């Protein structure tokens, strides 16, 4: 293993060398120092992880020494009963992970969509229903929110201050009740990934589309590419993504502890 500052450079180099692979936004968040994380490098293989226990492997999947390091990381988290969620960056890594971990991990599949800015610019934007207000997320709303509550922000961003500096979000309220909200679960110098929720009592009114449009416009204002990922069985999220000009989904795997 190498020093963290050096591993940032090495991690970026490995990603460039494997630019055809699917990389989650949190990997860039760690590499760009937006959030606290860790990077384990051995030759041309890298493990990039967040303090929340989310990791991705990229590079040479045949590197036995690196695979040993990966297993050590898994066992240490398992013994401590900590989260270990492993994103795969390629089909080759899918096969290597399944062989390495066997029944220890369960394979899930997700979609990563590509954003079409030209198509989005041509869309007629959604109007809020009467008596609803669109608000940008601020520190006061985080402390009072029952969806993306303060524990959520701290889990993924470390501190509220860090989120307020490098992240953003929007909410829709009615009479000070949160009806729907979206935030950047992860951001980096180039990307911002959306996480969205709608209060069950307010579904079917277009609120998710409205907050998502606001999120995308803010991304474009900040010169960021909006990222939309979801489970392959989440039809509501898939349909909303397509309405918002996200298309050409690529399938990738995530492995979680059983």
C-alpha positions in Angstrom: 0.0 0.0 0.0 1.2 3.6 -0.6 0.7 7.0 1.0 -2.8 8.6 0.6 -1.5 11.6 -1.4 0.4 9.4 -3.8 -2.6 7.0 -4.0 -4.8 9.9 -5.3 -2.5 10.3 -8.3 -2.2 6.5 -8.8 -6.0 6.1 -8.4 -6.7 8.7 -11.1 -4.1 7.0 -13.4 -5.7 3.6 -13.0 -9.2 5.1 -13.8 -7.8 6.7 -16.9 -6.3 3.4 -18.0 -9.7 1.8 -17.5 -11.9 4.6 -18.9 -14.3 2.1 -20.5 -15.3 0.8 -17.0 -18.3 2.1 -15.1 -17.2 4.2 -12.1 -19.7 5.4 -9.4 -19.7 9.0 -8.5 -18.4 8.4 -5.0 -15.0 7.2 -6.4 -14.6 10.7 -7.9 -15.8 12.3 -4.7 -12.9 10.6 -2.8 -10.3 11.3 -5.5 -11.3 15.0 -5.6 -11.2 15.2 -1.8 -14.9 16.1 -1.6 -15.4 13.4 1.1 -13.2 11.4 3.4 -12.3 8.0 2.0 -9.5 5.5 1.5 -7.6 4.2 -1.5 -5.8 0.9 -1.6 -3.4 0.6 -4.6 -1.3 -2.4 -5.7 0.3 -2.0 -9.1 -2.6 -1.6 -11.6 -5.4 -2.4 -9.2 -7.3 0.0 -6.9 -9.9 -0.1 -4.2 -11.6 3.2 -3.6 -13.9 3.5 -0.6 -15.9 5.9 1.5 -16.1 6.1 5.3 -19.7 4.8 5.0 -18.4 1.4 3.8 -19.0 1.7 0.0 -16.2 0.6 -2.2 -15.4 0.1 -5.9 -12.7 -2.0 -7.5 -11.1 -1.0 -10.8 -8.0 -2.1 -12.8 -6.4 -5.5 -13.1 -8.7 -8.1 -11.6 -6.0 -10.8 -12.0 -3.7 -9.2 -9.5 -3.5 -11.9 -6.7 -1.7 -9.6 -4.2 -4.4 -7.0 -4.6 -7.1 -9.6 -4.1 -5.5 -10.6 -0.8 -5.7 -6.9 0.3 -9.3 -6.8 -0.8 -10.1 -9.9 1.3 -8.3 -8.4 4.3 -10.5 -5.3 4.0 -13.7 -7.4 3.8 -12.8 -9.6 6.8 -11.9 -6.6 9.0 -15.3 -5.0 8.2 -17.1 -8.2 8.7 -15.5 -8.8 12.1 -16.4 -5.3 13.2 -20.0 -5.8 11.8 -19.5 -2.8 9.5 -21.0 -2.2 6.1 -19.2 -3.6 3.1 -20.8 -2.8 -0.2 -18.6 -3.5 -3.2 -19.2 -1.9 -6.7 -17.8 -3.8 -9.6 -16.5 -1.8 -12.6 -16.6 -4.5 -15.2 -17.9 -8.0 -16.1 -14.4 -9.3 -15.5 -14.5 -7.9 -11.9 -18.0 -9.5 -11.5 -16.6 -12.9 -12.2 -13.5 -12.4 -10.0 -15.6 -11.1 -7.0 -17.9 -14.0 -7.2 -15.0 -16.5 -7.3 -13.2 -14.7 -4.5 -16.1 -14.2 -2.0 -18.4 -17.0 -3.0 -21.5 -17.1 -0.7 -20.3 -14.2 1.4 -21.7 -11.6 -0.9 -25.0 -11.2 -2.7 -24.9 -9.8 -6.3 -27.3 -7.0 -7.2 -27.6 -5.2 -10.5 -28.1 -1.5 -11.2 -28.3 0.9 -14.1 -26.1 3.9 -14.8 -27.7 6.3 -17.2 -26.1 8.9 -19.5 -27.5 12.4 -19.5 -28.4 14.1 -22.7 -28.2 17.8 -22.1 -29.5 18.8 -25.6 -32.7 16.8 -25.1 -33.2 18.2 -21.6 -32.9 21.7 -22.8 -35.9 21.1 -25.2 -38.2 19.8 -22.4 -41.1 21.8 -21.1 -40.3 22.1 -17.4 -42.8 20.9 -14.8 -45.0 23.4 -13.0 -45.6 22.9 -9.3 -49.2 22.4 -8.1 -50.8 25.3 -6.3 -49.8 25.8 -2.7 -46.5 24.0 -3.1 -43.1 25.7 -2.8 -39.7 24.7 -4.2 -36.8 25.4 -1.8 -33.1 24.9 -2.0 -31.7 22.8 0.8 -30.2 24.8 3.6 -28.8 23.9 7.1 -32.1 24.6 8.8 -34.0 22.3 6.5 -31.5 19.5 7.0 -32.0 19.6 10.8 -35.8 19.7 10.4 -36.0 17.1 7.6 -37.5 13.6 8.1 -36.2 12.2 4.7 -32.6 13.3 4.1 -32.1 13.9 7.8 -28.9 15.0 9.5 -27.6 11.4 10.1 -27.9 10.8 6.3 -25.8 13.9 5.5 -23.2 13.0 8.1 -23.1 9.4 6.9 -22.2 10.3 3.3 -20.7 13.8 3.6 -19.0 13.7 7.0 -20.4 17.0 8.2 -23.3 19.3 7.4 -20.8 22.0 6.7 -19.1 19.9 4.1 -22.4 19.2 2.4 -23.4 22.8 2.4 -20.0 23.7 0.8 -19.8 21.0 -1.8 -23.2 19.5 -2.1 -26.8 20.8 -2.8 -30.4 19.8 -2.9 -34.0 20.9 -3.3 -37.2 20.2 -1.6 -40.9 20.8 -2.2 -43.0 21.7 0.8 -46.7 22.4 1.5 -47.5 24.3 4.6 -44.0 23.6 5.9 -44.5 19.8 5.3 -41.8 18.1 3.2 -43.6 16.6 0.2 -40.5 15.6 -1.7 -36.8 16.2 -1.9 -33.6 15.4 -3.8 -30.0 15.9 -2.8 -26.6 15.2 -4.2 -25.7 12.0 -2.3 -22.2 12.4 -3.8 -20.5 15.2 -5.8 -17.1 15.8 -7.3 -15.4 18.2 -9.6 -17.2 16.8 -12.6 -20.4 15.0 -11.3 -23.3 15.2 -9.0 -25.4 12.1 -8.2 -29.1 12.5 -7.4 -30.8 10.8 -4.5 -34.6 11.4 -4.4 -37.6 10.7 -2.2 -41.2 11.6 -2.3 -43.6 11.6 0.7 -46.1 8.8 0.2 -49.0 11.2 0.8 -47.9 13.4 -2.1 -47.1 10.9 -4.8 -48.6 11.2 -8.3 -48.4 15.0 -8.5 -45.1 15.4 -10.4 -43.1 16.6 -7.4 -40.2 14.1 -8.1 -39.9 15.5 -11.6 -40.0 19.1 -10.4 -37.3 18.6 -7.8 -35.2 16.6 -10.2 -35.4 19.3 -12.9 -34.2 21.8 -10.3 -31.3 19.5 -9.4 -30.3 19.1 -13.0 -30.5 22.8 -13.7 -28.3 23.5 -10.7 -25.8 20.9 -12.0 -25.6 22.6 -15.3 -25.2 26.0 -13.6 -22.2 24.5 -11.7 -20.9 22.9 -14.8 -21.5 19.4 -13.4 -22.8 16.3 -15.2 -25.8 15.0 -13.3 -25.7 11.3 -12.6 -28.7 9.0 -12.3 -28.2 5.4 -11.0 -30.9 3.0 -9.8 -31.7 -0.7 -9.2 -32.7 -2.4 -12.4 -36.1 -3.4 -10.9 -36.9 0.2 -9.9 -39.4 1.0 -12.7 -40.5 4.3 -11.2 -36.9 5.6 -11.1 -36.2 4.2 -14.6 -39.3 5.9 -16.1 -38.5 9.2 -14.3 -34.9 9.1 -15.5 -36.1 8.8 -19.1 -38.5 11.7 -18.8 -35.5 13.8 -17.6 -33.4 12.9 -20.7 -31.3 10.2 -19.1 -30.9 7.3 -21.5 -28.7 4.4 -22.7 -28.4 2.7 -19.3 -25.4 0.5 -18.7 -25.9 -2.4 -16.3 -23.4 -3.0 -13.5 -23.1 -5.1 -10.4 -23.0 -4.3 -6.7 -22.1 -6.9 -4.1 -23.5 -6.7 -0.5 -22.9 -8.8 2.6 -25.5 -11.5 3.1 
